[in-house]
Amino acid sequence: MQPFIVEHLLGEVVDVYCGGPDVFNGRVEACADNVLTLEQNEKYTHIAIDKIIAIWPA
């Protein structure tokens, strides 16, 4: 999934679903070492790529 995110979603605003009630939202800042980094309102969220169930443009 990391190559797909880097090639198609880098710099885009996305929603990320990892299960349960939580959906993470933000601009894809980086994707390296199996960690996705989202930025929203100058705050960063780091998500383990192997925990991602779905990701889509917001």
Secondary structure, 3 states (H helix, E strand, C coil): CHHHHHHHHCCCEEEEECCCCCEEEEEEEEEECCEEEEEECCEEEEEEHHHCCEEEEC
